[in-house]
Amino acid sequence: MPFPSSPRARSGPRRRSLLAVAPAALALTGCTGGDSGGPADEGSSAADRARARAARDSEGLLERYDAVIAARPGLAGRLRPLREEVVRHARAFGGGRKPSPSASPSASPSVTSSVTSSASPAPSATVPGNDKDALAGLAAAERELADRRAKALGGVPGELARLLASVAAAGAAHVYLLTEGDA
């Protein structure tokens, strides 16, 4: 005799499950900035451009987190773990390193300082006046970036595609935690 279905079926994953799965997924995919080991041709040039864009995107997202944390200090405890994940994502894509000697002096401040600082908001980042709207803005940025990364999977080689997929999944978990989480 089959058991009757539970009257209270959960919709979606539990927050605790997402917190446990996201870091494990990154660890399993080898979240590194290493190359794919493929031949060096124009495909690797496209991969290099995709990797650089992903690093810049993560650094831009990091600036948004820093702006929200600076403007809404009451959210700092909730946002710091997510921010640290974004720092790891930027580093995995090759960001967060000191610029090469050939880098132009007119470039923005060192990537290292923007990735490792605790709260240095971008001057152009505007933060809504209340916590709920600030979290919604971060969630929208995370969602847009995760969607863009998922769409880019088909045009990059295997190792980078796995990294993009893993970081996109972590971004989706961040969206959930920002919108549904009660922490």
C-alpha positions in Angstrom: 0.0 0.0 0.0 1.6 3.3 -1.0 2.0 6.0 1.6 -0.1 9.2 1.1 1.8 12.3 0.1 2.7 14.8 2.8 0.2 17.7 3.0 3.1 20.1 3.5 5.4 19.5 0.5 8.4 21.8 0.5 8.8 24.0 -2.5 12.5 24.4 -3.4 15.7 23.6 -1.5 16.2 24.3 2.1 18.6 27.1 3.0 20.8 24.8 5.0 21.1 22.5 2.0 22.2 25.4 -0.2 24.8 26.5 2.3 26.2 23.0 2.4 26.1 22.3 -1.3 27.5 25.5 -2.8 31.0 25.3 -1.2 31.2 21.6 -1.9 30.3 22.2 -5.6 33.1 24.7 -5.9 35.6 22.3 -4.2 34.6 19.4 -6.5 35.0 21.4 -9.7 38.5 22.5 -8.7 37.8 26.2 -8.4 41.1 27.4 -9.7 42.4 29.8 -12.2 44.4 27.2 -14.1 44.2 26.5 -17.8 42.2 23.8 -19.4 45.3 22.1 -20.9 43.9 22.5 -24.4 45.8 23.6 -27.5 46.9 27.3 -27.6 44.8 28.7 -30.5 42.2 31.3 -31.0 39.8 29.2 -28.8 42.1 29.8 -25.9 42.2 33.5 -26.7 38.4 33.5 -26.5 38.6 31.5 -23.2 41.1 34.1 -21.9 38.7 36.9 -22.8 35.8 35.0 -21.1 37.9 34.4 -18.0 38.9 38.1 -17.8 35.3 39.2 -18.2 34.1 36.8 -15.5 36.8 38.1 -13.2 35.7 41.7 -13.9 32.1 40.8 -13.4 32.9 39.2 -10.0 34.9 42.3 -9.0 32.0 44.5 -10.0 29.7 42.4 -7.9 32.1 42.6 -5.0 32.0 46.4 -5.3 28.2 46.2 -4.9 28.5 44.0 -1.8 31.0 46.5 -0.4 28.7 49.5 -1.1 25.8 47.8 0.6 27.9 46.7 3.6 29.2 50.3 4.0 25.8 51.9 3.6 23.8 49.3 5.6 26.1 48.0 8.4 23.3 46.1 10.0 23.5 43.7 7.0 27.2 43.1 7.3 26.9 39.9 9.2 24.5 38.4 6.7 26.4 39.6 3.6 30.0 38.9 4.7 30.0 35.1 3.9 28.4 35.8 0.5 31.0 38.6 -0.2 33.8 36.2 0.7 32.4 33.7 -1.9 32.5 36.5 -4.5 36.1 37.2 -3.6 37.0 33.5 -4.2 35.1 33.6 -7.5 37.1 36.7 -8.7 40.3 34.9 -7.7 39.3 31.7 -9.4 38.8 33.6 -12.7 42.2 35.2 -12.3 41.1 38.5 -10.7 42.5 39.8 -7.4 46.1 39.6 -8.5 48.5 42.5 -8.8 48.5 44.1 -12.2 51.4 43.2 -14.5 54.2 45.7 -15.0 52.8 46.5 -18.4 49.4 47.6 -17.0 48.5 51.2 -17.7 49.0 53.6 -14.8 45.6 55.2 -15.6 43.8 52.1 -14.8 41.5 51.9 -11.8 43.0 51.1 -8.4 44.7 47.7 -8.1 42.4 44.7 -8.4 44.0 43.3 -5.3 42.8 46.2 -3.2 39.3 46.0 -4.5 39.1 42.3 -3.9 40.7 42.2 -0.4 39.3 45.4 1.1 36.6 44.9 3.7 34.4 47.8 2.7 35.5 50.1 -0.1 32.4 50.9 -2.1 32.5 52.0 -5.7 31.7 55.7 -6.0 29.1 54.9 -8.7 27.3 52.3 -6.6 24.0 53.6 -5.1 22.4 51.7 -2.3 18.7 51.8 -1.6 17.6 53.4 1.6 16.3 50.3 3.4 17.6 46.8 4.0 14.9 45.0 2.0 15.6 47.0 -1.2 19.4 46.8 -0.7 19.1 43.0 -0.5 16.8 42.9 -3.5 19.3 44.9 -5.5 22.1 42.5 -4.7 19.9 39.5 -5.5 19.0 41.1 -8.9 22.7 41.6 -9.7 23.6 38.0 -8.6 20.7 36.6 -10.7 21.7 38.6 -13.8 25.3 37.6 -13.5 24.5 33.9 -12.9 22.2 33.9 -16.0 24.9 35.5 -18.1 27.4 33.0 -17.0 25.1 30.1 -17.7 24.5 31.4 -21.2 28.3 31.6 -21.8 28.9 28.0 -21.1 28.6 26.7 -24.7 31.3 29.0 -26.0 34.2 28.1 -23.6 36.4 25.1 -23.2 35.7 22.4 -20.6 37.6 23.5 -17.5 36.3 27.1 -17.8 32.8 25.9 -18.5 32.8 23.8 -15.3 34.1 26.8 -13.4 31.5 29.1 -14.9 28.7 26.6 -14.2 29.9 26.2 -10.6 30.1 29.9 -10.0 26.7 30.4 -11.7 25.2 27.8 -9.3 26.8 29.6 -6.3 25.3 32.8 -7.6 21.8 31.2 -7.8 22.3 30.0 -4.2 23.2 33.6 -3.2 20.0 34.8 -4.9 18.0 32.4 -2.7 19.8 33.4 0.4 19.3 37.1 -0.3 15.6 36.8 -1.1 14.4 33.8 1.0 16.9 33.4 3.7 16.0 34.6 7.2 19.6 34.8 8.5 
